[in-house]
Amino acid sequence: MRKVELNGCVLILMLLGVVVFGKAEVYIVTIEGEPVISYKGGVNGFEATAVDSYSDEKIDVTSDLVTSYAGHLEKRHDMLLGLLFDEGTYKKLYSYRHLLNGFAVHTSPEQAEILRRAPGVKSVERDWKVRKLTTHTPQFLGLPTGVWPTGGGFDRAGEDIVIGFIDSGISPHHPSFATHKTDPYGPIPKYRGKCEVDPDTKKDFCNGKIVGAQHFAEAAKAAGAFNADVDFDSPLDGDGHGSHTASIAAGNNGIPVRLHGFEFGRASGMAPRARIAVYKALYRLFGGFVADVVAAIDQAVHDGVDILNLSVGPNSPPAATKTTYLNPFDATLLSAVKAGVFVVQAAGNGGPFPKTLLSYSPWIATVAAAVDDRRYKNHFTMGNGKILAGLGLSPATHANRTFTLVAANDVLLDSSVAKYNPADCQRPDVLNKNLVKGNILLCGYSFNFVLGTASIKKVSETAKSLGAVGFVLAVENASPGTKFDPVPVSIPGILITDVTKSADLIDYYNVSTSRDWTGRVKTFKAVGSIGDGLRPILHNSAPQVALFSARGPNIKDYSFQDADLLKPDILAPGSLIWAAWAQNGTDELNYLGEGFAMISGTSMAAPHIAGIAALLKQKYPHWSPAAIKSALMTTSTTLDRAERPLQAQQYSGSETLSLVPATPFDYGSGHVNPRAALDPGLIFHAGYEDYLGFMCTTPGIDAHEIMNYTHTPCNYTLGHPSNLNTPSIAISHLVGTQTVTRTVTNVAEQETYVISARMSPAVAIETSPPAMTLRTGASRKISITLSVRSVTGSYSFGQVLLKGSRGHKVRIPVVAMGYNR
């Protein structure tokens, strides 16, 4: 028996002989004691390190106070592990000191259970996986004419703002991040991150534009998921996703997007002059692990980033947590916001189905994805005159000419190659070049394209190598939810996505093709031509909510109970976004070896908001994360370019795409309007204590669980979670009449606001006062009363509008579900 003391706790360790251990796994452990961000003193020899969450002051992480207390926490972590376990039976991967007090450890389930029961240990959670939530948009958003000029032009937009990216790394030599054609970047003293050295070139990853580059893979390595040959044991992007998101937010302005000899415009980040800090924690084949992501977030906040972009979400709920807001991931982000960092997260790609969000917490800006006004379309004209619509970023076949169609299955070298699934045109060596040359190759869209083992790029390469003038790829069967994006190719090519149109094409081909009694083709007589798909078509019916974009209602727990908090928060472009790509990136087979890619996902929407937030942070350096989020939300729009209400892509009964009226569960407050966000008039303040009050007021959340993650008791509540001072209102269970309050603060000149509200008929809404005048910096509380008129079994939607005498309009979306009791 051994008796030891750890920070006042007595541990009695009994050595009971040999223990048989199960397979080791990674666990995230939190222990008693405040992290740096919230330590207010009390430990002998260590002064307080926390700052007031409402003040502009930031923690100086280089100070002796902080470094010594952080060192004290790490020693406690090491001591606890050393006292409980024999050396060699575990491996500590990270110490979390700044935002959480705890560590990640690779150990057996039996030792994890010992940790769970040890005094001073607050929680032990098995690590879980996360995944990626996988140009023209600056013009679409009005940045070049309406926003960048107010900050000194594109070459000053985002100056000295540091955006941190938790992603798959970066391609440091890409033109979107180059510095040889820009004004020199000066030092940025507030940022303290480091630059790792490339193990192959022995050069670091930074250049003034990129100011930090680190990677986090200890949990991935411990889990046996990491492969250094594919994943790169450095910040280098082996995927493409990280370079893409970084360039959307902060890539250089005016970079030509060239593929296959064609130029598809010029790319620019939202804040072209902002700095980039890379925290690689995502990898091509397996995504990432929360232990690595939490370490990356902790480091990014320690280093001094202003904004944190997370195009990442959990694969599944954490094993030990019931509440969506309480887990190591969201708790770390809460501490990041407390430190003054604006956090942006992709909403998820589970749409168009309800309750598919992967970003839940009020301290995070949750971003849904929109289709912007640029669409790429193409067409195939058959010899019988019928025109089939499709997708294909390709040149046309020769004008005023038709070419013979030859199906891949009819031009096999011999029957023995049928086992290679030749119809999907991935292997030129199984097809007869003499029969293909000079013709249009007809291929089938097999399930291999869905699995990612086949690509349109490879079809194009096959056709080109065989001397075809072009190719047609016909979709004969499509699973519900299959998403087809246009792909740039070097020769004429088209994807026919509509199953009925593909059937028309195949019927025409079969009728026109004569065969002998064995089925072998005697003569190919089907002909056709491919149109020009290189030029985009601009639509006024934009933006629209993208089909894949995750939808609300938000949930408060993993029993999928509705939350009294509206999510997503805001809508931004996320469909068919051109941006930088890593030439060794393998995430999209269609862009292997390319310098740019056009891909879709809420992963692409989130960095639009991160970059626009950088422009706000540049103009208002002392604004809190809540103020920036408020400005973005209250000035957003719910109308499209034609001044019609926003629509959302949805499935109709036959699984075909249709458009339906969009709701706040699709778009949150609306589509981002950067120009208006720079002058919001009023903002809604909320701080760390407000978020704690929100959680403490939410029914079903265990106060002890809140204490475990925040180190703060539930001394402050809001009366009802709907009273959290956010620029949206959600009441998931409205019985009778309920009044919620909001406090607005004037950040413009003195102005008088008239307040109005409207709601769908099942719920009545009233506001008080009807009008108010606010001086600069003044705050005022408003009350919003909602009453059930009829119980419909569905949500009612509405808004509160504050219309200012100087032209400001502040809009708050309202959602409520009425019940009898």
RAVENQUI-V299554 format. One record per run of one state. SS is the DSSP state (H for helix, E for strand, - for the rest). FROM is the first residue (numbers start at 1). TO is the last residue. If there is no record, write none. Layout:
# RAVENQUI-V299554
SS,FROM,TO
SS,FROM,TO
This chain:
# RAVENQUI-V299554
-,1,1
E,2,6
-,7,8
E,9,13
-,14,24
E,25,31
-,32,35
H,36,38
-,39,42
E,43,43
-,44,45
E,46,46
-,47,63
H,64,84
-,85,90
E,91,96
-,97,101
E,102,107
-,108,108
H,109,117
-,118,120
E,121,126
-,127,128
E,129,132
-,133,136
H,137,140
-,141,142
H,143,151
-,152,153
H,154,156
-,157,161
E,162,167
-,168,169
E,170,170
-,171,174
H,175,177
-,178,194
E,195,195
-,196,196
E,197,197
-,198,203
E,204,204
-,205,209
E,210,215
-,216,217
H,218,222
-,223,227
H,228,231
-,232,235
E,236,236
-,237,240
H,241,250
-,251,254
E,255,259
-,260,261
E,262,267
-,268,274
E,275,280
-,281,282
E,283,283
-,284,286
E,287,289
H,290,303
-,304,306
E,307,310
-,311,311
E,312,314
-,315,322
E,323,323
-,324,327
H,328,338
-,339,341
E,342,346
-,347,364
E,365,371
-,372,373
E,374,375
-,376,377
E,378,382
-,383,386
E,387,391
-,392,392
E,393,393
-,394,402
E,403,407
H,408,410
-,411,411
E,412,412
-,413,414
H,415,420
-,421,421
H,422,424
-,425,427
H,428,430
E,431,431
-,432,432
H,433,436
-,437,439
E,440,444
-,445,446
H,447,451
-,452,455
H,456,465
-,466,469
E,470,474
-,475,487
E,488,488
-,489,491
E,492,496
-,497,498
H,499,512
-,513,513
E,514,515
-,516,520
E,521,523
-,524,526
E,527,530
-,531,536
E,537,538
-,539,543
E,544,545
-,546,554
E,555,555
-,556,556
E,557,557
-,558,561
E,562,562
-,563,569
E,570,573
-,574,576
E,577,580
-,581,588
H,589,591
-,592,595
E,596,599
-,600,601
H,602,619
-,620,624
H,625,634
-,635,636
E,637,637
-,638,638
E,639,639
-,640,644
E,645,645
-,646,646
E,647,651
-,652,656
E,657,661
-,662,663
H,664,667
-,668,670
E,671,671
-,672,673
H,674,677
-,678,681
E,682,683
-,684,687
H,688,697
-,698,702
H,703,710
-,711,720
H,721,723
-,724,727
E,728,735
-,736,736
E,737,746
-,747,750
E,751,759
-,760,762
E,763,768
-,769,770
E,771,774
-,775,778
E,779,788
-,789,794
E,795,804
-,805,808
E,809,819
-,820,821
